[in-house]
Amino acid sequence: MTDTDTVTDSDSAGDLIRVVVVDDHTVMRAGVVALLAGEPTIEIVGEAGDGREGVDLVRRLTPDVALLDLRMPVLDGVAATAEIVALPVPTRVLILTTYDTDAEIERAVEAGAVGYLLKDTTRRQLADAIRSAARGETVLAPKVAERLVARMRRPEPVSLTARERDVLRAVADGLSNAEIGRRLVIGEATVKTHLLRVFAKLDVSDRTRAVVVALEKNLLTG
């Protein structure tokens, strides 16, 4: 056990939710522990100062919830999350961080975290999130949820392959499928396959509309 690890006797924990706190900032870690000290249904059973120590602590103590910072030395929060959720005894992972970028959120969720909180969360919100996480429920800070919803609503950028652009340019030139095949030295069936893929990408159902949409989106250059 290192100086950053502390373990308490939880033999009489009963239905308490057992939590470990992993954060490389000593003051922040102590603040989280103090914040949760008055919660009657939550027990802090361990602390660690980096991701590797955190994984080892979770492996040894098998807590219900691991509260992890995102950016830590030795092993960051995402890598630690992936290792924790792969352990044979399930421990739910909650990320508690100051970072709310799309990339950070996605990496944590993909690694297996059930929740993503920001460090401006209140004591009540944190305690409720831990209880929800222990039940296996997804927990997201309001700002994080807003970012995810906004991202889902943003249309994904459309791109065409070089060959799809060649085929569509030929369509714009008024060529038939057979003529396109001869120009590009490919079979007519291959031309049709490329066009079907273009139709799907552009959400259209005919050749003329495909050309119009592609031109509107500036997809025929390059």
N, C-alpha and C positions, 0 to 999 in steps of 0.2 A: 504494500500500500504506500502511496506517495503522500507528501505533505498536503496535496490538494484533495486527497480522498478522505471522506469522513463517513462512518457508518454508525447508525443508531440501532438499538435493540428494537426489533419490531415484532417480537413474539406475541405481543398482546394487541397487535394491530387490528385484528378482527376484520371488519369490512373497510378499513382505511384504504385509500388509494395511495400506493407506495410510489414515490417519485424520486428520480435522481436528477440533479441539475448539473449541466455541463456547459461551462463558459470559461474562456481564458481570462476574462477580466474579474479579478478577485472581488472588487467592490460591487460590480454588477451581480455577481453570483451571490454574494452575501445579501444584497438587496432583495433578490428574488426569494431567497430562503426566508428572510425576515418578513417579506410580504405575505408569504404563505403560512407563516408560523401560527397564526390565529385561526386557520381553517380547521374545523373539527373533523372533517372527513379526509384530510390530506396529510400524509406524513412524508417528510423529506428523509429518505434513508441513505442518501449518499450524494457527494459532490465530486466533480472532476474538473481539471483545468485545461484539458485538450481532448480532441476527438478520440484518440487512441485510449487514453485513460477512461474516457466515458464508455467506450465499447466494453473494455475489460470489466468496468464496474457493473454494467448492465448484465454481462454474462455471469458475474458472480452473485449478484443480488436478485436478478429477475424481477425488477420492479414492474408496476403496471404501466407507468408512463415515464419516458425519458424526455426531459426538457432541454433542448440543444440550441446553442448558438450556431450561427451559420458559418462564420469565418473564424477558424481556430487553427493553431499550429499543429504540426504532426499529422493530424487527420482532420479535414474540415467537416462541417456539419452534414453535408450531403453524403460524403463517403462513409461517415460514421452511421448515418441513418440506414444506408444500404446494408451495412454489416449487422446492425441491430435487428432490422426486420428479417434478416436471414437466420437469426438464432432460433434454435428449436423451441424455446419457451417464448411466447409472444410478448413483446413490449411495444406499446404504441409510442410513436415519436411525434413530439410537438416541436416545431422550430420557433424559437423566440429570438428575433433579430431586429436590427435597424434597417436592413436592406429590403426594398420592396420592388426591385426590378422584375420584369417579366421573366428574364433568364433565370434569376435566382429562384423565383417561385416555382417555375417549371422543373428545374433541376431537383428541388426538394421533394416536390410531389411525385415526380417520376422515380425517385429513390425509395419512396414508400412512406413518407411523412403523412400523418393523418390530419395535420393542422399546421398553419403558418400564422404566427402572431408577430406583431411589432412591439418594440420595447416601450411604446407609449401606452400600452394597455393598462387598464386599472386592475386593482387587486381582485375585484369581483369578476371582471371579465376573464382574468387569468385562471382563477379558481374554477369558474364555470367551464372554461375551455378544457382544463385538465379532467374534469369529471366527464365531459362529453367525449374526450379522447379515450378515456378508460373504457367507455362503452363502445368504442370503435366508430364513433361519429366523426365526420369531417368538420374541422373547425378552421374558419378563415377570418382574419381581421377584416373589418369592413372595407378598409382601403385596398386590401389584397383582393377581396371578392369583387370590388368594383373594377380593378385592373383586369381580372380574369374575364369578367363579363364583357368588358370593352374589347378585349382581345378576340373573344369569340365572335363578336359582332362585326369586327373588321373583316372585310372580304380578303381572302387569300390572294396574293398576287398570281396572275396567270402567266405562264411562260410556255412557249412552243419550242420544240426541238428544231434543229437546223433543217432536218428533212421535212417536218411539218410546215415550216415556213416556205420551203421550196414548193411543196404541193399547193399551198394556199396562194402563193404568188402566181402559180400556173393557172389556178382557178380564176384569179383576178384578171388574167390575160385572156380568159374566155375559152381555155382548152377543155376538152372532154377528158374523162378518166383515161381513155386509151392514149390520147395525145400527151397527157401528163406523163404516163408511163414511158412513152417513147422518149420524151424530153429528158427524163430523169434516169432512164435505163433501169426501170423497175417494172414489175408486173402490175397489171391492172388491179388485181386483188390487193396488192400491197398499197396501191393508191387509195383504194376504198378504206383499208384499215387505218391509214393515216388520217383520212378525212373523218372517220368515225371518232377517232381520238380527239381531233380538233373540235368536232361538234360537242363532245362531252366537256372538254375544257372550257369552251366558250358558252356553254349552255344554250346552244342553238340547234336547229333541226334541218337547216338547208345550207347549201353552198353559198348562196348570195348573202345570207345573213352572217355566215361565218366570215366572209371577206369584210363586210361592213364593220362588224364588231372588232375584228383584228386590226383594222385601220384606225378605229376609234381609240383602241388601246395601244396603238403604236407597236404592234407585235410583229410587223413584217419587215422591220429594219434589222440590220445586223447579219 
